[in-house]
Amino acid sequence: MATPKTASTHAFGEIAWAVTRVGLGFIFLWAFLDKTFGLGRSTPAAKAWLEGGSPTKGFLSSVEGPFAGAFHGLAGNVIADWLFMAGLAGIGIALIAGIGMRIAAVSGVLMMVLMWAAGLPIATNPFLDDHLIYALVIAGIAATGAGLRYSLAGVWAPLVAKAPWLR
């Protein structure tokens, strides 16, 4: 019996995972750019971070679920704003480039689980939403290395050989 091909041994699977990784990275990076510059998609120019707007205030202050009190306390906090924006940029760049996947996975999963918790209760599904799916995809890519053949991972690995947590 022949061994079935996996994403890492099948060219199309490797390309599909690379496109998924880059696409997911662009979602994070776009959110960072839109909130920073107010590009008019989710954030109007007048509420851009560079114009003094808070990237966390609008979303977190409107949370209504079981963790509303905790999230309301973080809304508009300067430290929360900086951590959120650094996370969006860092996760986006790491996923697009295919480097720093361990840090991107831990921080991406944490961010997505917190955003999922902020959205509780979910109106369209009793448990699952896109934040948890994004978290699973990020963790899966980092754990398996799927799609990293088409990335800067090969250039990055020798640079961080003595610090494997940066891989």
C-alpha positions as CSV (number, residue, x, y, z in Angstrom):
1,M,0.0,0.0,0.0
2,A,1.4,3.4,-1.0
3,T,2.0,6.0,1.7
4,P,-0.4,8.9,1.2
5,K,1.1,12.3,0.3
6,T,1.0,15.0,2.9
7,A,1.1,18.8,2.5
8,S,4.8,18.7,3.0
9,T,5.4,16.0,0.3
10,H,2.9,17.3,-2.2
11,A,3.8,20.4,-4.2
12,F,0.2,21.7,-4.4
13,G,-0.4,21.1,-0.7
14,E,2.8,23.1,0.2
15,I,1.7,25.9,-2.1
16,A,-1.8,25.9,-0.7
17,W,-0.5,26.2,2.9
18,A,2.0,28.9,1.8
19,V,-0.9,31.0,0.3
20,T,-3.0,30.4,3.4
21,R,-0.1,31.5,5.6
22,V,0.5,34.7,3.6
23,G,-3.2,35.4,3.3
24,L,-3.7,35.1,7.1
25,G,-0.6,37.3,7.6
26,F,-2.1,39.9,5.4
27,I,-5.3,39.9,7.5
28,F,-3.3,40.8,10.6
29,L,-1.0,43.3,8.7
30,W,-4.0,45.0,7.1
31,A,-5.7,45.4,10.4
32,F,-2.6,47.1,11.7
33,L,-2.3,49.4,8.7
34,D,-6.0,50.3,8.7
35,K,-6.0,51.1,12.4
36,T,-2.7,53.0,12.2
37,F,-3.5,55.2,9.2
38,G,-7.3,55.1,9.2
39,L,-7.6,53.8,5.7
40,G,-11.4,53.8,5.8
41,R,-12.2,50.1,5.9
42,S,-12.7,49.4,9.6
43,T,-11.2,52.6,10.8
44,P,-12.1,56.1,9.5
45,A,-9.2,58.5,9.0
46,A,-10.4,60.7,12.0
47,K,-10.1,57.7,14.4
48,A,-6.6,56.5,13.1
49,W,-4.0,55.7,15.8
50,L,-1.8,58.4,14.3
51,E,-4.6,60.9,14.7
52,G,-4.9,60.1,18.4
53,G,-7.5,57.4,18.2
54,S,-7.4,54.2,20.2
55,P,-7.3,50.9,18.3
56,T,-8.8,49.1,21.3
57,K,-11.5,51.5,22.5
58,G,-14.2,51.1,20.0
59,F,-14.3,47.3,20.0
60,L,-13.5,46.6,23.7
61,S,-15.9,49.3,25.0
62,S,-18.8,47.6,23.2
63,V,-18.2,44.1,24.5
64,E,-21.3,42.7,26.1
65,G,-20.5,39.1,27.0
66,P,-19.4,37.4,30.2
67,F,-16.0,39.1,30.3
68,A,-17.4,42.6,29.5
69,G,-16.0,44.1,32.7
70,A,-12.4,42.9,32.1
71,F,-12.5,44.0,28.4
72,H,-14.1,47.4,29.2
73,G,-11.2,48.0,31.7
74,L,-8.7,47.5,28.8
75,A,-10.6,49.7,26.3
76,G,-8.5,52.7,25.3
77,N,-5.6,51.7,27.7
78,V,-2.3,52.9,26.1
79,I,-0.5,49.7,27.0
80,A,-3.3,47.6,25.6
81,D,-3.2,49.7,22.4
82,W,0.5,49.3,22.0
83,L,0.4,45.5,22.7
84,F,-2.5,45.0,20.3
85,M,-0.9,47.0,17.5
86,A,2.5,45.4,18.0
87,G,0.8,42.0,17.9
88,L,-1.1,42.8,14.7
89,A,2.1,44.0,13.0
90,G,4.4,41.3,14.3
91,I,2.1,38.4,13.7
92,G,1.3,39.7,10.2
93,I,4.9,40.2,9.2
94,A,6.0,36.8,10.7
95,L,3.2,34.9,8.8
96,I,3.9,36.7,5.5
97,A,7.6,36.1,5.8
98,G,7.4,32.7,7.4
99,I,9.8,33.6,10.2
100,G,9.4,33.7,13.9
101,M,6.6,31.2,13.7
102,R,6.8,30.1,17.3
103,I,6.4,33.6,18.7
104,A,3.8,34.3,16.0
105,A,1.9,31.2,16.9
106,V,1.8,31.8,20.7
107,S,0.9,35.5,20.3
108,G,-1.5,34.9,17.5
109,V,-3.4,32.1,19.3
110,L,-3.5,34.3,22.5
111,M,-4.8,37.3,20.5
112,M,-7.4,35.2,18.7
113,V,-8.7,33.5,21.8
114,L,-9.0,36.8,23.6
115,M,-10.9,38.3,20.7
116,W,-13.1,35.2,20.7
117,A,-13.8,35.6,24.4
118,A,-14.6,39.3,23.8
119,G,-17.2,38.2,21.3
120,L,-19.1,35.8,23.5
121,P,-21.8,34.9,23.3
122,I,-21.5,34.2,19.6
123,A,-24.7,35.1,17.7
124,T,-24.2,32.7,14.8
125,N,-22.8,29.6,16.4
126,P,-22.9,28.3,20.0
127,F,-19.2,28.0,20.3
128,L,-17.0,28.3,17.2
129,D,-16.2,31.4,15.2
130,D,-13.5,32.6,12.8
131,H,-11.1,33.7,15.6
132,L,-10.7,30.1,16.8
133,I,-10.2,28.8,13.3
134,Y,-7.5,31.4,12.7
135,A,-5.9,30.3,16.0
136,L,-5.9,26.7,14.9
137,V,-4.5,27.5,11.4
138,I,-1.7,29.6,12.9
139,A,-0.8,26.8,15.5
140,G,-1.0,24.2,12.8
141,I,1.4,26.0,10.4
142,A,3.8,26.7,13.2
143,A,3.7,23.1,14.5
144,T,4.0,21.4,11.2
145,G,6.0,23.9,9.1
146,A,3.4,23.5,6.3
147,G,3.9,26.1,3.6
148,L,7.3,27.3,5.0
149,R,9.2,26.0,2.0
150,Y,8.0,29.1,0.2
151,S,9.1,31.6,2.8
152,L,12.2,33.2,4.3
153,A,12.4,30.4,6.9
154,G,15.6,29.0,5.3
155,V,17.4,32.3,5.5
156,W,16.1,33.0,9.0
157,A,17.0,29.6,10.5
158,P,20.8,30.1,10.5
159,L,20.4,33.6,12.0
160,V,18.5,32.2,15.0
161,A,20.3,28.9,15.3
162,K,21.3,29.6,18.9
163,A,17.9,30.9,19.9
164,P,15.4,28.2,18.7
165,W,12.5,30.0,20.3
166,L,12.8,32.6,17.5
167,R,12.2,30.0,14.8
